[in-house]
Amino acid sequence: MELVLNGMQAFANWIWGIPMLLWIVGGGLMMSLRLGFLQFTKLGFILKNTIGKSMGKKGENGKFSGWQAVTGALASTLGAGNIIGTAMAIALGGPGGVFWLWLSGFFCCIVKYCETTIAMKYRKMGPKKIWEGGPQIYLSAATGWKWLSPLYAILVICGLFLASSAQIGSGVDNLVKMGTPRLGTTVILTLLVGLVVIGGIKSLLTVTEKLVPFMSVLYMVGCIIVIAMNINHLPAAILLIFKDAFTGHAAFGGFVGATITQSIRWGIARGCYSNAAGTGVATILHAVADVNHPVQQSMWAVFEVFFDTIVVCSMTCLVILTSGIWTEKLDPAIMTATAFEQSMGTLGGILATIAVVLFTFTTACAQITFTEAQIVSLVGEKYRKIGRYGMVLLLLLGGTVGISALIPYIDFFTGLYTFFNMLGVYWCGSMIVSLTKEYFADPLRWETEKWPA
């Protein structure tokens, strides 16, 4: 058994280095070229027509708006990856890991755009008159390979079983640091997750549309305060990010030192873990949106990655680097909270802990919804509730062992199902380009007209 576990860790370390840099970021670069780098050239239009135009908008007649769908998707991406995963990128990859995290973020915007476009094209109306979509549907439908969606579904179930547990483990780690008992804290958080997911996707989106804006603002305000209190270290921190991305960082103090390869491995892995681009899972929530054209929701996907990785992860990085906490021998699970506490005292520690708990709580809820979709695609609707309650019970695992013990195995399964999902993205490249041209040729047309015309 030990040999198998060591093999999984070795594979995860390998695939989340250069292979995933080429497969995801390279794929994002290729599609960026084909789409005219729209994450840059159309960014103003995208922000205006998503967060600027439809923030807070609710769907009509029991349907979900693009905003409601993206809060669910953001709930799945704004989690341990933004606070703890980012800290891990620095702790194990050095400050240079932040550069590779940023690089992956810019091109992951296009990856998420592409997979959301595919999900919107191949989605279908479910039995409760709610749209259903995602890789468990579009991979086989788009490629014609009947084995691809079931294989993806099996890998995602294995991966999210660990990932959702890790999210709860992250929240528990930070609450235990404040003196709460691990077992009792785990049970309470698990019960709260159960209360949200018991009502299905409607219940989830009702919660996320309220919690996501609140927790995002709360966390970013805290980050800005910490960075402002350490503003004299900001220029040196930014210089370190770019310098160490191509040179690595020698060990000093409590820091173990990092090579360029480690910077790439941990920056890319934690960036992709944070925004989930390439995995396809967040498209399950994007696909429920009641929009007129697939690209209208795909623009929300660009916003999602931009906000998640370029904005929120950057805040965490600068908090850790300007505070100097990254040079100490600390578990990455509590590194950000410690930086908050070091700069702002007890209030800072409490604020960071609240943010971690909210981020990880909403992500665990969303990941259970993703897992349900895979179970239904494999064995049918009647097993949805069995899968839902089974996943809730399995959250107890993460709370008892914490996130650090689970990350290597999460990376193993995430690497596998990301590989297969990206096959679908590559396969559908021409279709994505065609739909993009169709939409941007006359965006006003799709304000009133339903696709397909």
PARO-897805 format. One record per residue (C-alpha): residue in three letters; y negated, x, z. Coordinates in pm, whole numbers, plus 50000, padded with zeros to 5 digits. Layout:
PARO-897805
{marke ALA | north Y | east X | up Z}
...
This chain:
PARO-897805
{marke MET | north 50000 | east 50000 | up 50000}
{marke GLU | north 49763 | east 50282 | up 50087}
{marke LEU | north 49829 | east 50436 | up 49746}
{marke VAL | north 49733 | east 50107 | up 49575}
{marke LEU | north 49413 | east 50074 | up 49777}
{marke ASN | north 49316 | east 50434 | up 49707}
{marke GLY | north 49384 | east 50374 | up 49339}
{marke MET | north 49157 | east 50067 | up 49340}
{marke GLN | north 48878 | east 50269 | up 49501}
{marke ALA | north 48920 | east 50552 | up 49251}
{marke PHE | north 48909 | east 50307 | up 48959}
{marke ALA | north 48598 | east 50137 | up 49102}
{marke ASN | north 48422 | east 50473 | up 49140}
{marke TRP | north 48508 | east 50561 | up 48781}
{marke ILE | north 48426 | east 50235 | up 48605}
{marke TRP | north 48093 | east 50188 | up 48783}
{marke GLY | north 47966 | east 50520 | up 48657}
{marke ILE | north 47925 | east 50613 | up 48291}
{marke PRO | north 48167 | east 50342 | up 48161}
{marke MET | north 47960 | east 50055 | up 48298}
{marke LEU | north 47637 | east 50232 | up 48205}
{marke LEU | north 47760 | east 50218 | up 47845}
{marke TRP | north 47928 | east 49877 | up 47863}
{marke ILE | north 47656 | east 49673 | up 48038}
{marke VAL | north 47333 | east 49869 | up 48002}
{marke GLY | north 47438 | east 49990 | up 47657}
{marke GLY | north 47521 | east 49631 | up 47562}
{marke GLY | north 47186 | east 49520 | up 47698}
{marke LEU | north 47013 | east 49789 | up 47491}
{marke MET | north 47200 | east 49686 | up 47177}
{marke MET | north 47114 | east 49317 | up 47223}
{marke SER | north 46756 | east 49410 | up 47313}
{marke LEU | north 46725 | east 49579 | up 46975}
{marke ARG | north 46867 | east 49272 | up 46799}
{marke LEU | north 46640 | east 49036 | up 46993}
{marke GLY | north 46322 | east 49241 | up 46956}
{marke PHE | north 46315 | east 49353 | up 47324}
{marke LEU | north 46211 | east 49002 | up 47424}
{marke GLN | north 46233 | east 49091 | up 47795}
{marke PHE | north 45913 | east 49289 | up 47728}
{marke THR | north 45753 | east 49126 | up 47420}
{marke LYS | north 45808 | east 48769 | up 47543}
{marke LEU | north 45777 | east 48832 | up 47917}
{marke GLY | north 45438 | east 48659 | up 47943}
{marke PHE | north 45570 | east 48356 | up 47754}
{marke ILE | north 45887 | east 48351 | up 47962}
{marke LEU | north 45702 | east 48363 | up 48295}
{marke LYS | north 45452 | east 48100 | up 48177}
{marke ASN | north 45726 | east 47862 | up 48065}
{marke THR | north 45951 | east 47909 | up 48367}
{marke ILE | north 45794 | east 47989 | up 48701}
{marke GLY | north 45443 | east 47910 | up 48575}
{marke LYS | north 45525 | east 47572 | up 48428}
{marke SER | north 45830 | east 47428 | up 48598}
{marke MET | north 45848 | east 47571 | up 48950}
{marke GLY | north 45951 | east 47295 | up 49187}
{marke LYS | north 46027 | east 47051 | up 48906}
{marke LYS | north 46318 | east 46818 | up 48976}
{marke GLY | north 46557 | east 46668 | up 48726}
{marke GLU | north 46551 | east 46301 | up 48639}
{marke ASN | north 46824 | east 46036 | up 48657}
{marke GLY | north 47050 | east 46246 | up 48876}
{marke LYS | north 47031 | east 46550 | up 48647}
{marke PHE | north 46917 | east 46902 | up 48739}
{marke SER | north 46605 | east 47075 | up 48612}
{marke GLY | north 46595 | east 47437 | up 48496}
{marke TRP | north 46416 | east 47523 | up 48821}
{marke GLN | north 46686 | east 47365 | up 49037}
{marke ALA | north 46957 | east 47544 | up 48839}
{marke VAL | north 46785 | east 47883 | up 48872}
{marke THR | north 46743 | east 47843 | up 49250}
{marke GLY | north 47119 | east 47804 | up 49266}
{marke ALA | north 47164 | east 48107 | up 49043}
{marke LEU | north 46913 | east 48304 | up 49251}
{marke ALA | north 47097 | east 48197 | up 49565}
{marke SER | north 47401 | east 48368 | up 49419}
{marke THR | north 47213 | east 48688 | up 49330}
{marke LEU | north 46963 | east 48714 | up 49615}
{marke GLY | north 47217 | east 48826 | up 49870}
{marke ALA | north 47361 | east 49135 | up 50032}
{marke GLY | north 47302 | east 49326 | up 49709}
{marke ASN | north 46923 | east 49308 | up 49744}
{marke ILE | north 46905 | east 49425 | up 50103}
{marke ILE | north 47232 | east 49603 | up 50182}
{marke GLY | north 47360 | east 49694 | up 49836}
{marke THR | north 47026 | east 49851 | up 49750}
{marke ALA | north 47036 | east 50048 | up 50074}
{marke MET | north 47387 | east 50159 | up 49978}
{marke ALA | north 47259 | east 50280 | up 49638}
{marke ILE | north 47016 | east 50510 | up 49818}
{marke ALA | north 47251 | east 50611 | up 50101}
{marke LEU | north 47528 | east 50716 | up 49860}
{marke GLY | north 47337 | east 50788 | up 49539}
{marke GLY | north 47014 | east 50928 | up 49677}
{marke PRO | north 46662 | east 50818 | up 49579}
{marke GLY | north 46756 | east 50875 | up 49214}
{marke GLY | north 46988 | east 50577 | up 49236}
{marke VAL | north 46679 | east 50355 | up 49238}
{marke PHE | north 46586 | east 50474 | up 48887}
{marke TRP | north 46927 | east 50375 | up 48753}
{marke LEU | north 46904 | east 50045 | up 48938}
{marke TRP | north 46571 | east 49976 | up 48760}
{marke LEU | north 46712 | east 50082 | up 48424}
{marke SER | north 47008 | east 49850 | up 48464}
{marke GLY | north 46770 | east 49570 | up 48570}
{marke PHE | north 46555 | east 49580 | up 48257}
{marke PHE | north 46852 | east 49567 | up 48025}
{marke CYS | north 47048 | east 49329 | up 48247}
{marke CYS | north 46767 | east 49078 | up 48182}
{marke ILE | north 46894 | east 49058 | up 47824}
{marke VAL | north 47260 | east 49054 | up 47928}
{marke LYS | north 47195 | east 48753 | up 48155}
{marke TYR | north 46989 | east 48591 | up 47878}
{marke CYS | north 47280 | east 48631 | up 47635}
{marke GLU | north 47555 | east 48502 | up 47861}
{marke THR | north 47343 | east 48204 | up 47968}
{marke THR | north 47279 | east 48117 | up 47603}
{marke ILE | north 47654 | east 48119 | up 47537}
{marke ALA | north 47720 | east 47909 | up 47847}
{marke MET | north 47463 | east 47651 | up 47738}
{marke LYS | north 47607 | east 47632 | up 47386}
{marke TYR | north 47969 | east 47578 | up 47494}
{marke ARG | north 47915 | east 47370 | up 47810}
{marke LYS | north 48072 | east 47027 | up 47839}
{marke MET | north 48004 | east 46713 | up 48037}
{marke GLY | north 48217 | east 46694 | up 48350}
{marke PRO | north 48385 | east 46387 | up 48504}
{marke LYS | north 48088 | east 46323 | up 48736}
{marke LYS | north 47840 | east 46330 | up 48447}
{marke ILE | north 47727 | east 46681 | up 48541}
{marke TRP | north 47723 | east 46959 | up 48284}
{marke GLU | north 47992 | east 47225 | up 48335}
{marke GLY | north 47985 | east 47570 | up 48179}
{marke GLY | north 48053 | east 47936 | up 48236}
{marke PRO | north 48294 | east 48208 | up 48121}
{marke GLN | north 48594 | east 47999 | up 48227}
{marke ILE | north 48494 | east 47776 | up 47934}
{marke TYR | north 48299 | east 47985 | up 47685}
{marke LEU | north 48514 | east 48298 | up 47663}
{marke SER | north 48809 | east 48123 | up 47500}
{marke ALA | north 48592 | east 47867 | up 47317}
{marke ALA | north 48372 | east 48135 | up 47159}
{marke THR | north 48638 | east 48395 | up 47074}
{marke GLY | north 48940 | east 48175 | up 47009}
{marke TRP | north 49145 | east 48393 | up 47245}
{marke LYS | north 49312 | east 48133 | up 47467}
{marke TRP | north 49423 | east 48392 | up 47724}
{marke LEU | north 49073 | east 48526 | up 47791}
{marke SER | north 48924 | east 48248 | up 48007}
{marke PRO | north 49235 | east 48214 | up 48232}
{marke LEU | north 49248 | east 48591 | up 48284}
{marke TYR | north 48880 | east 48595 | up 48369}
{marke ALA | north 48927 | east 48305 | up 48612}
{marke ILE | north 49208 | east 48483 | up 48800}
{marke LEU | north 49006 | east 48803 | up 48836}
{marke VAL | north 48698 | east 48614 | up 48954}
{marke ILE | north 48897 | east 48426 | up 49218}
{marke CYS | north 49025 | east 48759 | up 49353}
{marke GLY | north 48680 | east 48919 | up 49340}
{marke LEU | north 48480 | east 48633 | up 49487}
{marke PHE | north 48731 | east 48581 | up 49765}
{marke LEU | north 48626 | east 48928 | up 49882}
{marke ALA | north 48260 | east 48902 | up 49776}
{marke SER | north 48186 | east 48579 | up 49961}
{marke SER | north 48356 | east 48723 | up 50267}
{marke ALA | north 48141 | east 49035 | up 50233}
{marke GLN | north 47825 | east 48824 | up 50221}
{marke ILE | north 47911 | east 48661 | up 50552}
{marke GLY | north 48016 | east 49001 | up 50686}
{marke SER | north 47669 | east 49134 | up 50600}
{marke GLY | north 47495 | east 48859 | up 50788}
{marke VAL | north 47728 | east 48900 | up 51084}
{marke ASP | north 47673 | east 49280 | up 51090}
{marke ASN | north 47300 | east 49230 | up 51131}
{marke LEU | north 47332 | east 48958 | up 51394}
{marke VAL | north 47581 | east 49170 | up 51591}
{marke LYS | north 47321 | east 49450 | up 51587}
{marke MET | north 47095 | east 49208 | up 51776}
{marke GLY | north 47364 | east 49147 | up 52037}
{marke THR | north 47549 | east 48836 | up 51921}
{marke PRO | north 47931 | east 48827 | up 51952}
{marke ARG | north 48103 | east 48900 | up 51617}
{marke LEU | north 48371 | east 48630 | up 51633}
{marke GLY | north 48141 | east 48351 | up 51749}
{marke THR | north 47876 | east 48445 | up 51493}
{marke THR | north 48134 | east 48449 | up 51215}
{marke VAL | north 48265 | east 48105 | up 51307}
{marke ILE | north 47915 | east 47951 | up 51321}
{marke LEU | north 47808 | east 48092 | up 50983}
{marke THR | north 48137 | east 47983 | up 50829}
{marke LEU | north 48089 | east 47627 | up 50956}
{marke LEU | north 47735 | east 47618 | up 50817}
{marke VAL | north 47860 | east 47730 | up 50475}
{marke GLY | north 48124 | east 47458 | up 50493}
{marke LEU | north 47858 | east 47194 | up 50558}
{marke VAL | north 47673 | east 47296 | up 50242}
{marke VAL | north 47965 | east 47329 | up 50002}
{marke ILE | north 48144 | east 47013 | up 50115}
{marke GLY | north 47903 | east 46809 | up 49901}
{marke GLY | north 47965 | east 47013 | up 49587}
{marke ILE | north 47702 | east 47137 | up 49345}
{marke LYS | north 47450 | east 46862 | up 49428}
{marke SER | north 47452 | east 46963 | up 49792}
{marke LEU | north 47424 | east 47331 | up 49702}
{marke LEU | north 47121 | east 47285 | up 49475}
{marke THR | north 46953 | east 47056 | up 49729}
{marke VAL | north 46972 | east 47339 | up 49982}
{marke THR | north 46887 | east 47628 | up 49748}
{marke GLU | north 46574 | east 47470 | up 49599}
{marke LYS | north 46430 | east 47467 | up 49952}
{marke LEU | north 46574 | east 47788 | up 50097}
{marke VAL | north 46534 | east 48029 | up 49803}
{marke PRO | north 46152 | east 48014 | up 49781}
{marke PHE | north 46117 | east 48031 | up 50160}
{marke MET | north 46352 | east 48324 | up 50214}
{marke SER | north 46209 | east 48516 | up 49917}
{marke VAL | north 45851 | east 48490 | up 50040}
{marke LEU | north 45953 | east 48568 | up 50399}
{marke TYR | north 46134 | east 48883 | up 50296}
{marke MET | north 45870 | east 49010 | up 50053}
{marke VAL | north 45589 | east 48962 | up 50305}
{marke GLY | north 45789 | east 49167 | up 50556}
{marke CYS | north 45850 | east 49439 | up 50295}
{marke ILE | north 45481 | east 49458 | up 50203}
{marke ILE | north 45389 | east 49501 | up 50570}
{marke VAL | north 45642 | east 49784 | up 50620}
{marke ILE | north 45535 | east 49962 | up 50300}
{marke ALA | north 45167 | east 49926 | up 50398}
{marke MET | north 45240 | east 50079 | up 50738}
{marke ASN | north 45401 | east 50378 | up 50563}
{marke ILE | north 45164 | east 50388 | up 50265}
{marke ASN | north 45102 | east 50763 | up 50300}
{marke HIS | north 45468 | east 50823 | up 50207}
{marke LEU | north 45460 | east 50597 | up 49899}
{marke PRO | north 45357 | east 50858 | up 49635}
{marke ALA | north 45628 | east 51100 | up 49752}
{marke ALA | north 45888 | east 50821 | up 49752}
{marke ILE | north 45810 | east 50723 | up 49393}
{marke LEU | north 45819 | east 51088 | up 49284}
{marke LEU | north 46161 | east 51130 | up 49450}
{marke ILE | north 46302 | east 50834 | up 49258}
{marke PHE | north 46223 | east 50984 | up 48918}
{marke LYS | north 46292 | east 51346 | up 49012}
{marke ASP | north 46632 | east 51287 | up 49172}
{marke ALA | north 46753 | east 51053 | up 48896}
{marke PHE | north 46814 | east 51361 | up 48678}
{marke THR | north 46868 | east 51634 | up 48938}
{marke GLY | north 47054 | east 51472 | up 49229}
{marke HIS | north 46948 | east 51533 | up 49587}
{marke ALA | north 47057 | east 51808 | up 49824}
{marke ALA | north 47169 | east 51713 | up 50173}
{marke PHE | north 46929 | east 51729 | up 50465}
{marke GLY | north 46917 | east 51563 | up 50805}
{marke GLY | north 47172 | east 51283 | up 50816}
{marke PHE | north 47181 | east 51240 | up 50436}
{marke VAL | north 47505 | east 51349 | up 50270}
{marke GLY | north 47348 | east 51461 | up 49942}
{marke ALA | north 47405 | east 51309 | up 49598}
{marke THR | north 47485 | east 51434 | up 49249}
{marke ILE | north 47345 | east 51285 | up 48929}
{marke THR | north 47681 | east 51114 | up 48873}
{marke GLN | north 47660 | east 50953 | up 49217}
{marke SER | north 47306 | east 50837 | up 49147}
{marke ILE | north 47420 | east 50669 | up 48826}
{marke ARG | north 47735 | east 50523 | up 48983}
{marke TRP | north 47565 | east 50368 | up 49283}
{marke GLY | north 47242 | east 50271 | up 49109}
{marke ILE | north 47419 | east 50089 | up 48823}
{marke ALA | north 47686 | east 49932 | up 49047}
{marke ARG | north 47445 | east 49802 | up 49306}
{marke GLY | north 47195 | east 49687 | up 49044}
{marke CYS | north 47464 | east 49486 | up 48863}
{marke TYR | north 47608 | east 49366 | up 49195}
{marke SER | north 47264 | east 49243 | up 49293}
{marke ASN | north 47174 | east 49053 | up 48975}
{marke ALA | north 47533 | east 48974 | up 48863}
{marke ALA | north 47439 | east 49029 | up 48498}
{marke GLY | north 47744 | east 49088 | up 48283}
{marke THR | north 47974 | east 48911 | up 48528}
{marke GLY | north 47900 | east 48567 | up 48384}
{marke VAL | north 47936 | east 48389 | up 48718}
{marke ALA | north 47574 | east 48277 | up 48758}
{marke THR | north 47590 | east 48099 | up 48421}
{marke ILE | north 47803 | east 47835 | up 48595}
{marke LEU | north 47488 | east 47716 | up 48773}
{marke HIS | north 47252 | east 47774 | up 48480}
{marke ALA | north 47476 | east 47552 | up 48269}
{marke VAL | north 47405 | east 47240 | up 48479}
{marke ALA | north 47037 | east 47236 | up 48376}
{marke ASP | north 46907 | east 46940 | up 48179}
{marke VAL | north 46705 | east 47124 | up 47911}
{marke ASN | north 46648 | east 47050 | up 47544}
{marke HIS | north 46749 | east 47389 | up 47399}
{marke PRO | north 46983 | east 47663 | up 47529}
{marke VAL | north 46708 | east 47927 | up 47519}
{marke GLN | north 46491 | east 47725 | up 47757}
{marke GLN | north 46744 | east 47793 | up 48033}
{marke SER | north 46812 | east 48148 | up 47912}
{marke MET | north 46447 | east 48228 | up 47980}
{marke TRP | north 46510 | east 48129 | up 48342}
{marke ALA | north 46797 | east 48381 | up 48338}
{marke VAL | north 46552 | east 48657 | up 48238}
{marke PHE | north 46322 | east 48553 | up 48521}
{marke GLU | north 46618 | east 48552 | up 48760}
{marke VAL | north 46713 | east 48915 | up 48692}
{marke PHE | north 46351 | east 49032 | up 48678}
{marke PHE | north 46273 | east 48876 | up 49015}
{marke ASP | north 46602 | east 48980 | up 49174}
{marke THR | north 46617 | east 49344 | up 49065}
{marke ILE | north 46271 | east 49457 | up 48957}
{marke VAL | north 46084 | east 49273 | up 49232}
{marke VAL | north 46306 | east 49215 | up 49537}
{marke CYS | north 46532 | east 49522 | up 49508}
{marke SER | north 46227 | east 49742 | up 49450}
{marke MET | north 46075 | east 49612 | up 49770}
{marke THR | north 46387 | east 49709 | up 49962}
{marke CYS | north 46396 | east 50054 | up 49800}
{marke LEU | north 46038 | east 50131 | up 49891}
{marke VAL | north 46087 | east 50007 | up 50248}
{marke ILE | north 46383 | east 50243 | up 50294}
{marke LEU | north 46224 | east 50543 | up 50124}
{marke THR | north 45876 | east 50519 | up 50275}
{marke SER | north 46017 | east 50467 | up 50625}
{marke GLY | north 46241 | east 50774 | up 50592}
{marke ILE | north 46532 | east 50581 | up 50737}
{marke TRP | north 46754 | east 50683 | up 50442}
{marke THR | north 46787 | east 51037 | up 50578}
{marke GLU | north 46958 | east 50918 | up 50895}
{marke LYS | north 47331 | east 50857 | up 50944}
{marke LEU | north 47321 | east 50480 | up 50941}
{marke ASP | north 47553 | east 50215 | up 50802}
{marke PRO | north 47377 | east 50076 | up 50490}
{marke ALA | north 47450 | east 49727 | up 50627}
{marke ILE | north 47179 | east 49775 | up 50893}
{marke MET | north 46955 | east 50030 | up 50721}
{marke THR | north 46689 | east 49785 | up 50596}
{marke ALA | north 46676 | east 49599 | up 50927}
{marke THR | north 46638 | east 49930 | up 51110}
{marke ALA | north 46347 | east 50028 | up 50882}
{marke PHE | north 46178 | east 49695 | up 50960}
{marke GLU | north 46234 | east 49743 | up 51332}
{marke GLN | north 46115 | east 50103 | up 51325}
{marke SER | north 45788 | east 50002 | up 51157}
{marke MET | north 45718 | east 49660 | up 51311}
{marke GLY | north 45906 | east 49669 | up 51637}
{marke THR | north 46132 | east 49388 | up 51759}
{marke LEU | north 45954 | east 49134 | up 51537}
{marke GLY | north 46043 | east 49342 | up 51230}
{marke GLY | north 46408 | east 49358 | up 51328}
{marke ILE | north 46420 | east 48982 | up 51379}
{marke LEU | north 46244 | east 48914 | up 51047}
{marke ALA | north 46482 | east 49139 | up 50853}
{marke THR | north 46785 | east 48987 | up 51021}
{marke ILE | north 46670 | east 48633 | up 50938}
{marke ALA | north 46621 | east 48739 | up 50574}
{marke VAL | north 46966 | east 48900 | up 50554}
{marke VAL | north 47135 | east 48597 | up 50707}
{marke LEU | north 46959 | east 48353 | up 50472}
{marke PHE | north 47023 | east 48569 | up 50164}
{marke THR | north 47391 | east 48618 | up 50240}
{marke PHE | north 47441 | east 48260 | up 50355}
{marke THR | north 47313 | east 48109 | up 50029}
{marke THR | north 47506 | east 48360 | up 49821}
{marke ALA | north 47833 | east 48280 | up 49998}
{marke CYS | north 47773 | east 47910 | up 49929}
{marke ALA | north 47709 | east 47975 | up 49559}
{marke GLN | north 48011 | east 48204 | up 49525}
{marke ILE | north 48239 | east 47935 | up 49664}
{marke THR | north 48103 | east 47702 | up 49394}
{marke PHE | north 48181 | east 47967 | up 49131}
{marke THR | north 48535 | east 48003 | up 49264}
{marke GLU | north 48588 | east 47626 | up 49254}
{marke ALA | north 48500 | east 47628 | up 48885}
{marke GLN | north 48764 | east 47894 | up 48817}
{marke ILE | north 49030 | east 47706 | up 49013}
{marke VAL | north 48956 | east 47383 | up 48826}
{marke SER | north 48977 | east 47565 | up 48491}
{marke LEU | north 49320 | east 47702 | up 48585}
{marke VAL | north 49498 | east 47418 | up 48766}
{marke GLY | north 49281 | east 47109 | up 48734}
{marke GLU | north 49024 | east 46899 | up 48916}
{marke LYS | north 49261 | east 46776 | up 49189}
{marke TYR | north 49278 | east 47128 | up 49336}
{marke ARG | north 48900 | east 47170 | up 49363}
{marke LYS | north 48879 | east 47071 | up 49730}
{marke ILE | north 49182 | east 47279 | up 49827}
{marke GLY | north 49013 | east 47583 | up 49675}
{marke ARG | north 48681 | east 47498 | up 49838}
{marke TYR | north 48817 | east 47470 | up 50191}
{marke GLY | north 49047 | east 47767 | up 50144}
{marke MET | north 48750 | east 47985 | up 50046}
{marke VAL | north 48553 | east 47866 | up 50347}
{marke LEU | north 48836 | east 47970 | up 50579}
{marke LEU | north 48859 | east 48309 | up 50410}
{marke LEU | north 48497 | east 48379 | up 50503}
{marke LEU | north 48627 | east 48459 | up 50849}
{marke LEU | north 48774 | east 48782 | up 50704}
{marke GLY | north 48437 | east 48924 | up 50603}
{marke GLY | north 48281 | east 48838 | up 50935}
{marke THR | north 48545 | east 49032 | up 51124}
{marke VAL | north 48553 | east 49348 | up 50907}
{marke GLY | north 48196 | east 49367 | up 50767}
{marke ILE | north 48077 | east 49448 | up 50416}
{marke SER | north 48132 | east 49824 | up 50400}
{marke ALA | north 48511 | east 49790 | up 50419}
{marke LEU | north 48520 | east 49539 | up 50132}
{marke ILE | north 48274 | east 49688 | up 49880}
{marke PRO | north 48523 | east 49922 | up 49700}
{marke TYR | north 48764 | east 49636 | up 49633}
{marke ILE | north 48485 | east 49400 | up 49527}
{marke ASP | north 48374 | east 49666 | up 49279}
{marke PHE | north 48730 | east 49692 | up 49147}
{marke PHE | north 48762 | east 49322 | up 49057}
{marke THR | north 48399 | east 49288 | up 48950}
{marke GLY | north 48446 | east 49577 | up 48709}
{marke LEU | north 48746 | east 49408 | up 48550}
{marke TYR | north 48602 | east 49059 | up 48500}
{marke THR | north 48269 | east 49205 | up 48389}
{marke PHE | north 48453 | east 49399 | up 48117}
{marke PHE | north 48614 | east 49081 | up 47982}
{marke ASN | north 48297 | east 48873 | up 48008}
{marke MET | north 48101 | east 49132 | up 47813}
{marke LEU | north 48359 | east 49104 | up 47535}
{marke GLY | north 48239 | east 48747 | up 47493}
{marke VAL | north 47874 | east 48857 | up 47488}
{marke TYR | north 47946 | east 49112 | up 47214}
{marke TRP | north 48150 | east 48860 | up 47017}
{marke CYS | north 47868 | east 48604 | up 47022}
{marke GLY | north 47585 | east 48845 | up 46936}
{marke SER | north 47498 | east 48688 | up 46601}
{marke MET | north 47505 | east 48336 | up 46743}
{marke ILE | north 47269 | east 48440 | up 47025}
{marke VAL | north 47027 | east 48595 | up 46776}
{marke SER | north 47038 | east 48278 | up 46562}
{marke LEU | north 46964 | east 48047 | up 46856}
{marke THR | north 46682 | east 48275 | up 46973}
{marke LYS | north 46517 | east 48273 | up 46631}
{marke GLU | north 46558 | east 47896 | up 46611}
{marke TYR | north 46382 | east 47840 | up 46942}
{marke PHE | north 46096 | east 48089 | up 46908}
{marke ALA | north 46022 | east 47976 | up 46551}
{marke ASP | north 45872 | east 47659 | up 46701}
{marke PRO | north 45893 | east 47636 | up 47083}
{marke LEU | north 45683 | east 47318 | up 47090}
{marke ARG | north 45946 | east 47138 | up 46882}
{marke TRP | north 46193 | east 47166 | up 47167}
{marke GLU | north 45956 | east 47013 | up 47421}
{marke THR | north 46057 | east 46674 | up 47286}
{marke GLU | north 46353 | east 46728 | up 47052}
{marke LYS | north 46708 | east 46768 | up 47180}
{marke TRP | north 46937 | east 47046 | up 47057}
{marke PRO | north 47135 | east 47037 | up 46838}
{marke ALA | north 46880 | east 46886 | up 46604}
